[in-house]
Amino acid sequence: DDNFFKIDINDNIRKKFIFLVIGSITKEKGIDVILKAFSMAFINNNNVFLRIVGVGNNFNEMKEFATALALGDKVEWV
């Protein structure tokens, strides 16, 4: 059914896009690179968000980095 893949632009649920990252919040995982790339690509798009799920040694440092990149309400930490 081709209608399954069609997006209704009036459908508010489908207007929101969330990137999901699951893993340890450590330097080896490159969360800082993900945050920087996300900020460069989507800082002005109010319909795109980033959800990061995980814990690790650099959790607080990465949250501060996201704040420094002005990503406050665009990144959800779980």
Salt bridges, closest charged atoms under 4 A:
ASP11 OD2 - ARG14 NE 3.58
GLU61 OE2 - LYS27 NZ 3.35
GLU76 OE1 - ARG51 NE 2.64
